[in-house]
Protein backbone atom coordinates (compact mmCIF):
# COMPACT_ATOMS: atom_id res chain seq x y z
CA UNK A 1 0.00 0.00 0.00
CA UNK A 2 2.79 2.44 0.90
CA UNK A 3 4.51 1.73 -2.41
CA UNK A 4 1.34 2.62 -4.32
CA UNK A 5 0.96 5.88 -2.41
CA UNK A 6 4.60 6.78 -3.00
CA UNK A 7 4.24 6.01 -6.71
CA UNK A 8 1.14 8.21 -6.97
CA UNK A 9 2.91 11.04 -5.15
CA UNK A 10 5.84 10.83 -7.56
CA UNK A 11 3.48 10.91 -10.55
CA UNK A 12 1.70 13.92 -9.06
CA UNK A 13 4.98 15.79 -8.62
CA UNK A 14 5.99 15.02 -12.22
CA UNK A 15 2.63 16.28 -13.48
CA UNK A 16 2.94 19.50 -11.43
CA UNK A 17 6.42 20.11 -12.82
CA UNK A 18 5.17 19.52 -16.35
CA UNK A 19 2.33 22.02 -15.85
CA UNK A 20 4.78 24.54 -14.41
CA UNK A 21 6.85 24.23 -17.59
CA UNK A 22 3.72 24.80 -19.70
CA UNK A 23 2.89 27.97 -17.75
CA UNK A 24 6.45 29.23 -18.24
CA UNK A 25 6.25 28.56 -21.99
CA UNK A 26 2.93 30.42 -22.24
CA UNK A 27 4.44 33.33 -20.32
CA UNK A 28 7.41 33.45 -22.70
CA UNK A 29 5.25 33.28 -25.83
CA UNK A 30 2.51 35.72 -24.82
CA UNK A 31 4.35 37.98 -22.41
CA UNK A 32 1.70 37.59 -19.71
CA UNK A 33 0.82 35.23 -16.89
CA UNK A 34 -1.60 32.53 -18.12
CA UNK A 35 -3.46 32.67 -14.80
CA UNK A 36 -4.32 36.37 -15.10
CA UNK A 37 -7.97 37.04 -15.93
CA UNK A 38 -8.25 39.26 -18.97
CA UNK A 39 -10.95 41.99 -19.03
CA UNK A 40 -13.16 40.16 -21.56
CA UNK A 41 -13.02 36.99 -19.47
CA UNK A 42 -14.04 38.90 -16.35
CA UNK A 43 -16.98 40.48 -18.20
CA UNK A 44 -18.16 37.12 -19.53
CA UNK A 45 -17.87 35.55 -16.10
CA UNK A 46 -19.92 38.37 -14.58
CA UNK A 47 -22.61 38.10 -17.26
CA UNK A 48 -22.98 34.34 -16.98
CA UNK A 49 -23.79 34.45 -13.28
CA UNK A 50 -27.05 33.19 -11.72
CA UNK A 51 -29.69 32.42 -14.33
CA UNK A 52 -27.16 32.85 -17.12
CA UNK A 53 -25.32 30.41 -19.23
CA UNK A 54 -25.44 29.17 -22.77
CA UNK A 55 -28.60 29.67 -24.77
CA UNK A 56 -30.29 32.09 -22.40
CA UNK A 57 -29.24 35.36 -24.00
CA UNK A 58 -27.15 36.43 -21.04
CA UNK A 59 -23.95 36.84 -23.04
CA UNK A 60 -25.13 39.76 -25.15
CA UNK A 61 -22.27 42.24 -25.21
CA UNK A 62 -23.06 45.85 -26.04
CNS distance restraints for C-alpha pairs under 8 A (distance, minus, plus):
assign (resid   1 and name CA) (resid   5 and name CA) 6.43 0.50 0.50
assign (resid   2 and name CA) (resid   6 and name CA) 6.11 0.50 0.50
assign (resid   3 and name CA) (resid   7 and name CA) 6.08 0.50 0.50
assign (resid   4 and name CA) (resid   8 and name CA) 6.19 0.50 0.50
assign (resid   5 and name CA) (resid   9 and name CA) 6.16 0.50 0.50
assign (resid   6 and name CA) (resid  10 and name CA) 6.22 0.50 0.50
assign (resid   7 and name CA) (resid  11 and name CA) 6.27 0.50 0.50
assign (resid   8 and name CA) (resid  12 and name CA) 6.11 0.50 0.50
assign (resid   9 and name CA) (resid  13 and name CA) 6.23 0.50 0.50
assign (resid  10 and name CA) (resid  14 and name CA) 6.27 0.50 0.50
assign (resid  11 and name CA) (resid  15 and name CA) 6.18 0.50 0.50
assign (resid  12 and name CA) (resid  16 and name CA) 6.18 0.50 0.50
assign (resid  13 and name CA) (resid  17 and name CA) 6.20 0.50 0.50
assign (resid  14 and name CA) (resid  18 and name CA) 6.16 0.50 0.50
assign (resid  15 and name CA) (resid  19 and name CA) 6.22 0.50 0.50
assign (resid  16 and name CA) (resid  20 and name CA) 6.14 0.50 0.50
assign (resid  17 and name CA) (resid  21 and name CA) 6.32 0.50 0.50
assign (resid  18 and name CA) (resid  22 and name CA) 6.42 0.50 0.50
assign (resid  19 and name CA) (resid  23 and name CA) 6.27 0.50 0.50
assign (resid  20 and name CA) (resid  24 and name CA) 6.28 0.50 0.50
assign (resid  21 and name CA) (resid  25 and name CA) 6.20 0.50 0.50
assign (resid  22 and name CA) (resid  26 and name CA) 6.22 0.50 0.50
assign (resid  23 and name CA) (resid  27 and name CA) 6.14 0.50 0.50
assign (resid  23 and name CA) (resid  33 and name CA) 7.60 0.50 0.50
assign (resid  23 and name CA) (resid  34 and name CA) 6.41 0.50 0.50
assign (resid  24 and name CA) (resid  28 and name CA) 6.22 0.50 0.50
assign (resid  25 and name CA) (resid  29 and name CA) 6.17 0.50 0.50
assign (resid  26 and name CA) (resid  30 and name CA) 5.91 0.50 0.50
assign (resid  26 and name CA) (resid  31 and name CA) 7.69 0.50 0.50
assign (resid  26 and name CA) (resid  32 and name CA) 7.70 0.50 0.50
assign (resid  26 and name CA) (resid  33 and name CA) 7.50 0.50 0.50
assign (resid  26 and name CA) (resid  34 and name CA) 6.48 0.50 0.50
assign (resid  27 and name CA) (resid  31 and name CA) 5.09 0.50 0.50
assign (resid  27 and name CA) (resid  32 and name CA) 5.09 0.50 0.50
assign (resid  27 and name CA) (resid  33 and name CA) 5.33 0.50 0.50
assign (resid  27 and name CA) (resid  34 and name CA) 6.47 0.50 0.50
assign (resid  28 and name CA) (resid  32 and name CA) 7.66 0.50 0.50
assign (resid  32 and name CA) (resid  36 and name CA) 7.68 0.50 0.50
assign (resid  37 and name CA) (resid  41 and name CA) 6.17 0.50 0.50
assign (resid  37 and name CA) (resid  42 and name CA) 6.36 0.50 0.50
assign (resid  38 and name CA) (resid  42 and name CA) 6.37 0.50 0.50
assign (resid  39 and name CA) (resid  43 and name CA) 6.27 0.50 0.50
assign (resid  40 and name CA) (resid  44 and name CA) 6.19 0.50 0.50
assign (resid  41 and name CA) (resid  45 and name CA) 6.08 0.50 0.50
assign (resid  42 and name CA) (resid  46 and name CA) 6.16 0.50 0.50
assign (resid  43 and name CA) (resid  47 and name CA) 6.18 0.50 0.50
assign (resid  44 and name CA) (resid  48 and name CA) 6.12 0.50 0.50
assign (resid  44 and name CA) (resid  59 and name CA) 6.77 0.50 0.50
assign (resid  45 and name CA) (resid  49 and name CA) 6.65 0.50 0.50
assign (resid  47 and name CA) (resid  52 and name CA) 6.95 0.50 0.50
assign (resid  47 and name CA) (resid  58 and name CA) 6.14 0.50 0.50
assign (resid  47 and name CA) (resid  59 and name CA) 6.07 0.50 0.50
assign (resid  48 and name CA) (resid  52 and name CA) 4.44 0.50 0.50
assign (resid  48 and name CA) (resid  53 and name CA) 5.10 0.50 0.50
assign (resid  48 and name CA) (resid  58 and name CA) 6.17 0.50 0.50
assign (resid  48 and name CA) (resid  59 and name CA) 6.62 0.50 0.50
assign (resid  49 and name CA) (resid  53 and name CA) 7.36 0.50 0.50
assign (resid  52 and name CA) (resid  56 and name CA) 6.18 0.50 0.50
assign (resid  52 and name CA) (resid  57 and name CA) 7.61 0.50 0.50
assign (resid  52 and name CA) (resid  58 and name CA) 5.30 0.50 0.50
assign (resid  52 and name CA) (resid  59 and name CA) 7.83 0.50 0.50
assign (resid  53 and name CA) (resid  57 and name CA) 7.92 0.50 0.50
assign (resid  53 and name CA) (resid  58 and name CA) 6.54 0.50 0.50
assign (resid  53 and name CA) (resid  59 and name CA) 7.60 0.50 0.50
assign (resid  54 and name CA) (resid  58 and name CA) 7.65 0.50 0.50
assign (resid  54 and name CA) (resid  59 and name CA) 7.82 0.50 0.50
